Amino acid sequence: MQNTLKIEGYELLSQKVYRVLKTEIVKGFLEPGTKLLENKLAEEMHVSRTPIREAIQKLAAEGFIKIAPNQTLIVTEVSLEDVKEVLQIRGALEGLAARITAKKITRLEIDELEGIVTQMGLYVTKKDLTSYCQVDDEFHNLIINLCGNKWIIQIRDNLGNFIYRFRIKSLSVPGRLKCSLEEHRKIMESLREHNSVEADRLSQIHMENTVINILQNVAKEKDSKEG
C-alpha cells in the first residue's frame, strides 16, 4: 500500500500532521476503532513525536480521536444516532442557506451551479462516487457561501468533515446516485426561480433522504456480515 501519510512542504509541522491525519480519518482510510501509535505515525510521516502529539490533541478536541485512560489512541466510533442528529442540523442549515440565497442569487451564479450539476451528471454516468462527492460538496458549499451568513458557514465547516465519513454509504445504495442528482437539479431550479420556500423544503428533503440511504446501507452491511 502506498504511504499517504508522508509530510512535505513548509507548512507548520504539527498543522501538516493534523491535516493529513484528519483527511485519512474523514475519507475512511483510518477506520473507526483503529488504534494509532505515536511512534509508528512519526516513522511513517518522517517527523518527530512532538508534532504528532500536538496534532493528536487537536484531533481529540474535535472528536476525531479518543484518548483512552491508558493513553491508547483510537479513531472515534460514530453511532448512527450521531449521524441522524448531525444530518438533521445540516438539513436545517442547508435549508436556511438555500432560502437566503434564493432571494439574491444572480444569473452568473446560477450558471455556476448548472456547471456543477452537469459535472455531477457525468460522474453518475461513470459511476464515479469519489468525484461525485467532490462536486456534490461544491454544489452545497456554493449555496451556503452565497447566503453570506458567516455563522452558517462556520457551522457547516464543522459538520462537513463529520458527515463525509458516511457519504459513500449513502450513495452506494442502488439507484441513490441518480436520485441524488435529480434532487440537486430540483434545488437548482428552485433557486433559478428565486423560490426561497421551495429551495428550503427541497434542501431539507435531500438531507432526509441521505439519512434514509445511510441507514439502508448500514443495515445491508450488517446483514452481509451476519450472513
C-alpha positions in Angstrom: 0.0 0.0 0.0 1.3 3.5 -0.9 2.3 5.6 2.1 -0.2 8.5 2.0 1.0 9.9 5.4 4.3 11.4 4.2 4.7 15.1 5.1 6.1 17.5 2.5 6.4 21.3 2.1 6.9 24.1 4.5 3.6 24.3 6.4 3.9 24.3 10.2 4.7 20.7 11.0 2.1 20.0 13.6 -0.6 21.5 11.4 0.5 19.4 8.5 0.3 16.2 10.6 -3.2 17.3 11.8 -4.4 18.0 8.3 -3.1 14.7 6.9 -4.5 12.6 9.8 -7.8 14.3 9.7 -8.1 13.7 5.9 -7.3 10.0 6.4 -10.0 9.7 9.1 -12.6 11.7 7.2 -12.1 9.7 4.0 -12.2 6.4 5.8 -8.6 5.3 5.3 -8.2 5.3 9.0 -11.4 3.5 10.0 -13.4 4.0 13.3 -11.9 1.8 16.0 -8.4 1.9 14.5 -5.6 2.1 17.2 -2.9 4.6 16.5 0.7 4.6 17.8 2.6 7.8 18.1 6.0 6.3 17.2 4.6 4.5 14.2 2.9 7.6 12.9 6.1 9.6 13.4 8.0 7.0 11.4 5.5 6.9 8.6 5.4 10.8 8.4 9.2 11.2 8.8 8.7 13.6 11.8 9.4 13.6 15.5 6.7 12.6 18.0 6.2 16.2 19.2 4.1 17.4 16.2 2.3 14.0 16.2 1.3 14.6 19.8 0.2 18.2 19.1 -1.9 17.0 16.2 -3.4 14.2 18.2 -4.5 16.6 20.9 -6.3 18.8 18.4 -8.0 15.9 16.7 -9.1 14.6 20.1 -10.6 18.0 21.0 -12.6 17.9 17.7 -13.8 14.4 18.4 -12.0 12.5 15.7 -9.7 10.6 18.1 -10.3 9.2 21.5 -7.5 9.1 24.1 -8.2 6.2 26.4 -7.2 6.2 30.1 -4.2 4.1 29.3 -3.2 6.7 26.6 -4.2 4.4 23.8 -5.2 6.4 20.7 -8.3 5.2 18.9 -10.2 6.7 15.9 -13.6 7.6 17.2 -16.5 5.4 16.5 -19.6 7.3 15.2 -23.0 6.0 16.0 -26.0 6.0 13.6 -27.8 8.2 16.1 -25.0 10.7 15.9 -25.3 10.7 12.1 -29.0 11.2 12.2 -28.7 14.1 14.6 -25.9 15.8 12.7 -27.7 15.5 9.4 -30.9 17.0 11.0 -28.8 20.0 11.9 -27.1 20.0 8.4 -30.6 19.8 6.8 -31.8 22.8 8.7 -28.7 24.8 7.8 -28.8 23.8 4.1 -32.5 24.8 4.0 -31.9 28.2 5.6 -28.9 28.9 3.4 -30.9 28.0 0.3 -33.8 30.2 1.4 -31.5 33.2 1.9 -29.5 32.5 -1.4 -32.7 32.1 -3.4 -33.6 35.7 -2.8 -30.4 37.2 -4.2 -28.7 34.6 -6.5 -27.6 36.1 -9.8 -27.7 34.7 -13.3 -24.0 34.1 -13.3 -24.2 32.2 -10.0 -27.0 30.0 -11.4 -24.8 29.3 -14.4 -22.0 28.2 -12.0 -24.5 25.8 -10.2 -25.6 24.5 -13.6 -22.0 23.7 -14.5 -21.6 21.8 -11.2 -24.8 19.8 -11.8 -23.6 18.9 -15.4 -20.4 17.5 -13.9 -22.4 15.5 -11.4 -24.3 14.0 -14.2 -21.1 12.9 -15.9 -19.9 11.2 -12.8 -23.3 9.5 -12.3 -22.8 8.0 -15.8 -19.3 6.9 -14.9 -20.5 5.7 -11.5 -17.5 7.6 -10.0 -18.6 8.0 -6.4 -15.5 9.8 -5.2 -15.6 12.5 -7.9 -19.4 12.8 -7.5 -18.9 13.5 -3.8 -16.4 16.2 -4.6 -18.7 18.1 -6.9 -21.6 17.5 -4.6 -19.7 19.3 -1.9 -19.0 22.2 -4.4 -22.7 22.5 -5.1 -23.7 22.7 -1.4 -20.7 24.9 -0.5 -21.5 27.4 -3.2 -25.1 27.8 -2.0 -24.0 28.2 1.6 -21.2 30.6 0.8 -23.6 32.7 -1.4 -26.0 33.1 1.6 -23.3 35.2 3.2 -24.1 34.2 6.8 -20.7 33.6 8.5 -22.2 31.5 11.3 -24.0 29.2 8.9 -20.7 28.8 7.0 -18.7 28.2 10.2 -21.1 25.5 11.5 -21.2 23.9 8.0 -17.4 23.6 8.1 -17.5 21.9 11.5 -20.2 19.4 10.4 -18.9 18.7 7.0 -15.9 16.5 7.9 -18.1 14.5 10.3 -20.6 13.7 7.6 -18.1 12.9 4.9 -17.3 9.5 6.5 -20.9 8.4 5.6 -21.3 10.0 2.2 -20.2 6.9 0.2 -22.5 4.7 2.3 -25.5 6.9 1.3 -24.6 7.0 -2.4 -23.8 3.3 -2.6 -27.4 2.3 -2.2 -28.7 1.1 -5.6 -30.4 3.9 -7.5 -29.4 6.5 -5.0 -26.9 8.2 -7.2 -29.4 9.1 -9.9 -32.0 10.2 -7.3 -29.4 12.4 -5.6 -28.6 14.1 -9.0 -32.3 14.7 -9.6 -32.7 16.2 -6.1 -29.8 18.6 -6.8 -31.4 19.6 -10.1 -34.7 20.4 -8.3 -32.8 22.5 -5.8 -31.1 24.4 -8.6 -34.4 25.1 -10.4 -36.0 26.5 -7.2 -33.0 28.8 -6.9 -33.3 29.9 -10.5 -37.0 30.7 -9.8 -36.0 32.6 -6.6 -38.5 30.4 -4.8 -37.0 30.6 -1.3 -39.6 28.4 0.4 -39.2 25.6 -2.1 -35.4 25.8 -2.0 -35.6 25.4 1.8 -38.0 22.4 1.5 -36.1 20.6 -1.2 -32.7 21.0 0.6 -34.1 19.5 3.8 -35.7 16.6 1.9 -32.4 15.9 0.3 -30.7 15.6 3.7 -33.6 13.4 5.0 -33.1 11.1 2.0 -29.4 11.0 2.8 -30.1 9.7 6.3 -32.5 7.0 4.9 -29.9 5.7 2.5 -27.2 5.7 5.1 -29.4 3.5 7.3 -30.2 1.2 4.4 -26.6 0.7 3.5 -25.5 0.1 7.1 -28.3 -2.4 7.6 -27.3 -4.2 4.4 -23.6 -4.3 5.6 -24.8 -5.8 8.9 -26.9 -8.5 7.2 -24.0 -9.4 4.9 -21.7 -9.8 7.9 -24.2 -11.9 9.8 -25.0 -14.0 6.7 
